[in-house]
Amino acid sequence: MTLAPRMVGALEGAWDMFNLSSLHSLTYLLRTFTQPQPA
């Protein structure tokens, strides 16, 4: 029962990382679509 909070915390951390990475990729795609010229 002592591992449950740690597993929940790890899952929340992984979900936050997934959300951040997906948001970053979405902004990257939006930026590449709005600005077709390579920097």
Phi, psi and omega in degrees: 000342182281343180276344184300309180299324180293319180294319178297317179296320180294320179294319178295320178296317179295320179295320177296317179296320179295317179296318180295318182291320180292321178295320179295318180292324178294316179294325178294316179295318179298318180294319181290327180284323181282328178239090184292338180288134175290140182293000000 
